[in-house]
Amino acid sequence: MARALALSAGVRGTTSPNPPVGAVILDAKGGTVGEGATQPPGGPHAEVMALRQAGDRARGGTAVVTLEPCVHHGRTPPCTGALLDAGIAAVRYAVADPGAAASGGAEMLRAAGVDVEGGLLAEEAATGPLRAWLHFVRTGRPHVTWKYAMTLDGRVAAADGSSRWISGSESRAEVHAIRAAADAVVVGTGTVRADDPWLTVRGPDGVPAGRQPLRVVVGGGDVPAGARVLDDAAETLLARTRDPAEVLARLAGRGIVDVLLEGGPTLAGAFVRAGLVDRIVAYVAPALLGAGPVALGPAGVSTITEAHRWRVEGVTMSGSDVRISAVPGQPEGGS
């Protein structure tokens, strides 16, 4: 299952609105004979890719999948049928499918005599590669990760507005990996005018990757004609609204599942105020500025009892920076 999760993580950002699923096929003796992951929309699902690689060696074997095999006919046939046709004897999956149309695969397989067990590394799958997709299915809106870099005293730029670079090179490389896994990157018109960001996924050589997330610019302000977000390196959506809910509704209509919010304090404050940030990834650099803009603008808080409470789910080093990942919720031990 750990290998299936790695395969799942490897296709994040390429499968929406379908889930990024990984699958491993073991033969009757327990040896790995096939691996696969969900292909872009319209392409085969993970189980089918793994079964193709396994061929006849799958008969009597076990399928290990990060998500319960589907039963519905969409652009492709259901995976349960493919598993039964291949003669799979057992299926182990991490997370049950919460979708009304696709769920029920486990029951169908059991009814056909297949040994089925769910819940294997479920937490790792649900908080890892499948996090955004599960959120999208359950809520109907994209999952939003707010990413920012700040100094030890909470500044995202100096007093003169300069911000390159607060974080170190390792952190900036990680950000490109986070972008690569997202369906869309969102900023405000103020950030575009002030920083002229490119918002592309680039490798160590600075060359844009072949696959790019949708660039989204939010707000009623004008975008300069020469802004880099208007070039042909990636598609750009100009969302002429300041309403975060409206932005996410438009993105959901386009099949966008995983959103990375990289806007400045004003846009971040609007999303937090609306309760539309599902995860925070903050890079804290060992630097002090003493003045300059802070990470978050007005967020609807006037007294400490109204504070937006978050639960830290991970703290790691990224070069000389500290990376903090947090989700909404009361801190452990908090009151």
ZIURRA-V28904 format. One record per residue. N is the residue number from 1. SS is DSSP state (H for helix, E for strand, L for the rest). NEAR is the number of other ideal C-beta (glycine too) atoms within 12 Angstrom. D_CENTER is the distance of its C-alpha to the mean C-alpha in Angstrom with 2 decimals. Layout:
N/SS/NEAR/D_CENTER + N/SS/NEAR/D_CENTER
This chain:
1/L/34/19.60 + 2/H/19/18.32 + 3/H/25/18.74 + 4/H/45/16.99 + 5/H/38/13.89 + 6/H/24/14.17 + 7/H/37/14.59 + 8/H/47/11.52 + 9/H/31/9.39 + 10/H/27/11.54 + 11/L/38/10.63 + 12/L/39/6.86 + 13/L/37/7.15 + 14/L/33/10.66 + 15/L/39/11.07 + 16/L/33/10.16 + 17/L/29/11.79 + 18/L/39/12.45 + 19/L/46/10.50 + 20/L/44/9.82 + 21/L/49/12.94 + 22/E/44/15.22 + 23/E/54/18.95 + 24/E/42/22.03 + 25/E/45/25.60 + 26/E/32/28.45 + 27/L/27/32.05 + 28/L/19/34.75 + 29/L/12/35.43 + 30/L/17/31.88 + 31/L/15/31.22 + 32/E/24/28.03 + 33/E/30/28.97 + 34/E/38/25.78 + 35/E/31/22.07 + 36/E/38/19.53 + 37/E/38/16.00 + 38/L/42/15.00 + 39/L/27/16.26 + 40/L/22/15.37 + 41/L/22/16.53 + 42/L/15/20.17 + 43/L/20/20.12 + 44/L/29/20.75 + 45/L/47/18.56 + 46/H/48/18.06 + 47/H/49/21.33 + 48/H/34/23.34 + 49/H/33/22.27 + 50/H/45/23.23 + 51/H/38/26.43 + 52/H/24/27.48 + 53/H/25/27.44 + 54/H/34/29.27 + 55/H/16/31.90 + 56/H/18/34.86 + 57/H/25/33.84 + 58/H/38/31.35 + 59/L/23/34.34 + 60/L/22/34.87 + 61/L/34/31.68 + 62/E/40/28.43 + 63/E/54/24.97 + 64/E/45/22.14 + 65/E/56/18.90 + 66/E/52/15.59 + 67/E/50/15.95 + 68/L/45/19.35 + 69/L/48/20.91 + 70/L/40/21.16 + 71/L/29/24.58 + 72/L/24/24.27 + 73/L/13/25.39 + 74/L/20/22.89 + 75/L/18/22.85 + 76/L/24/23.54 + 77/L/20/25.74 + 78/L/29/24.54 + 79/H/44/23.55 + 80/H/38/26.06 + 81/H/25/28.85 + 82/H/35/27.87 + 83/H/47/27.85 + 84/H/29/31.22 + 85/H/19/32.70 + 86/L/35/31.84 + 87/L/25/33.71 + 88/L/41/30.95 + 89/L/26/32.61 + 90/E/29/29.74 + 91/E/45/26.05 + 92/E/36/23.81 + 93/E/45/20.34 + 94/E/39/17.82 + 95/E/42/16.56 + 96/L/30/18.66 + 97/L/38/17.46 + 98/L/23/17.57 + 99/L/25/18.29 + 100/L/12/22.00 + 101/L/15/22.43 + 102/L/31/20.85 + 103/L/24/21.81 + 104/L/24/25.15 + 105/H/38/24.71 + 106/H/34/25.78 + 107/H/19/28.92 + 108/H/26/29.83 + 109/H/36/29.61 + 110/H/21/31.66 + 111/H/14/34.19 + 112/L/23/34.64 + 113/L/15/35.44 + 114/L/30/32.20 + 115/E/19/31.49 + 116/E/32/28.08 + 117/E/23/26.29 + 118/E/29/22.89 + 119/L/19/21.09 + 120/L/29/21.03 + 121/L/29/18.38 + 122/H/23/16.84 + 123/H/17/15.54 + 124/H/23/13.83 + 125/H/38/12.12 + 126/H/33/11.32 + 127/L/25/9.91 + 128/L/35/8.29 + 129/L/39/6.97 + 130/L/44/7.83 + 131/H/36/6.78 + 132/H/42/5.06 + 133/H/40/7.77 + 134/H/32/10.35 + 135/H/30/10.06 + 136/H/32/10.54 + 137/H/30/13.45 + 138/H/21/15.00 + 139/H/21/15.01 + 140/L/18/15.05 + 141/L/30/12.84 + 142/L/44/9.34 + 143/E/39/7.20 + 144/E/46/8.06 + 145/E/38/7.60 + 146/E/45/11.06 + 147/E/41/11.87 + 148/E/44/15.59 + 149/E/38/18.42 + 150/E/38/21.74 + 151/E/30/25.10 + 152/L/19/26.68 + 153/L/20/28.37 + 154/L/24/25.24 + 155/E/29/25.84 + 156/L/41/23.30 + 157/L/29/26.22 + 158/L/21/29.95 + 159/L/13/32.66 + 160/L/13/33.09 + 161/L/19/29.43 + 162/L/17/28.71 + 163/L/31/25.42 + 164/L/18/25.29 + 165/L/24/24.62 + 166/L/35/23.91 + 167/L/31/21.53 + 168/L/24/22.60 + 169/H/19/21.89 + 170/H/23/19.80 + 171/H/32/17.41 + 172/H/28/17.32 + 173/H/25/16.57 + 174/H/25/13.57 + 175/H/35/12.32 + 176/H/32/12.75 + 177/H/26/10.69 + 178/H/34/7.72 + 179/H/40/8.72 + 180/H/30/9.21 + 181/L/38/5.77 + 182/L/44/5.17 + 183/L/43/7.62 + 184/E/41/9.57 + 185/E/45/10.92 + 186/E/49/13.34 + 187/E/47/16.61 + 188/E/39/20.07 + 189/H/31/23.30 + 190/H/31/24.71 + 191/H/39/22.26 + 192/H/35/23.02 + 193/H/23/26.71 + 194/H/25/26.76 + 195/H/28/24.57 + 196/L/23/24.26 + 197/L/34/20.78 + 198/L/28/19.89 + 199/L/40/16.07 + 200/L/31/15.91 + 201/L/32/14.46 + 202/E/23/17.58 + 203/L/15/19.02 + 204/L/13/21.63 + 205/L/9/24.25 + 206/L/14/22.64 + 207/L/14/22.48 + 208/E/23/19.57 + 209/L/22/17.56 + 210/L/14/18.33 + 211/L/23/15.03 + 212/L/29/13.83 + 213/L/41/11.29 + 214/E/36/13.35 + 215/E/41/15.03 + 216/E/43/15.90 + 217/E/40/18.90 + 218/E/43/19.84 + 219/L/29/23.42 + 220/L/15/26.99 + 221/L/23/28.04 + 222/L/15/28.99 + 223/L/30/26.94 + 224/L/17/29.43 + 225/L/12/30.48 + 226/L/11/29.81 + 227/L/26/26.32 + 228/H/25/24.12 + 229/H/37/21.31 + 230/H/23/23.96 + 231/L/20/24.56 + 232/L/13/23.75 + 233/L/24/21.17 + 234/L/31/18.42 + 235/L/23/18.60 + 236/E/29/18.89 + 237/E/29/19.08 + 238/E/26/21.55 + 239/E/35/20.98 + 240/L/19/24.41 + 241/L/25/23.66 + 242/L/24/23.00 + 243/L/20/21.71 + 244/H/36/18.01 + 245/H/24/18.33 + 246/H/22/19.88 + 247/H/38/17.22 + 248/H/38/14.48 + 249/H/20/17.06 + 250/H/26/17.68 + 251/H/40/14.11 + 252/H/29/13.95 + 253/H/17/17.21 + 254/L/23/15.84 + 255/L/21/13.33 + 256/L/35/10.33 + 257/L/44/7.60 + 258/E/44/4.53 + 259/E/48/6.79 + 260/E/43/7.72 + 261/E/46/11.22 + 262/L/42/13.69 + 263/L/43/16.85 + 264/L/37/19.96 + 265/H/32/21.55 + 266/H/30/22.71 + 267/H/41/19.49 + 268/H/39/17.68 + 269/H/30/20.71 + 270/H/35/20.57 + 271/H/45/17.03 + 272/H/35/18.00 + 273/H/25/21.36 + 274/L/25/19.99 + 275/L/18/17.86 + 276/L/36/14.66 + 277/L/38/12.61 + 278/L/36/10.64 + 279/E/36/9.92 + 280/E/33/11.86 + 281/E/41/11.74 + 282/E/36/15.35 + 283/E/40/17.40 + 284/E/33/21.05 + 285/E/34/23.61 + 286/L/21/27.18 + 287/L/26/28.87 + 288/L/16/30.85 + 289/L/24/31.54 + 290/L/12/33.48 + 291/L/17/32.78 + 292/L/24/30.19 + 293/L/31/27.33 + 294/E/22/25.20 + 295/L/36/21.43 + 296/L/32/21.65 + 297/L/24/24.11 + 298/L/18/25.83 + 299/L/27/23.69 + 300/L/17/26.43 + 301/L/16/27.84 + 302/L/10/31.59 + 303/L/7/32.40 + 304/H/8/30.90 + 305/H/9/30.80 + 306/H/13/28.32 + 307/L/17/25.80 + 308/L/28/22.15 + 309/L/19/21.76 + 310/E/26/18.73 + 311/E/20/18.44 + 312/E/24/17.61 + 313/E/24/15.62 + 314/E/19/16.06 + 315/E/16/18.32 + 316/E/19/18.68 + 317/E/18/20.52 + 318/E/30/19.22 + 319/L/21/22.56 + 320/L/19/24.67 + 321/E/32/21.87 + 322/E/27/20.45 + 323/E/34/16.70 + 324/E/29/16.15 + 325/E/28/13.15 + 326/E/27/14.14 + 327/E/28/13.51 + 328/E/23/16.13 + 329/L/16/19.25 + 330/L/15/22.60 + 331/L/16/22.79 + 332/L/13/24.40 + 333/L/7/28.11 + 334/L/11/27.76 + 335/L/7/29.95
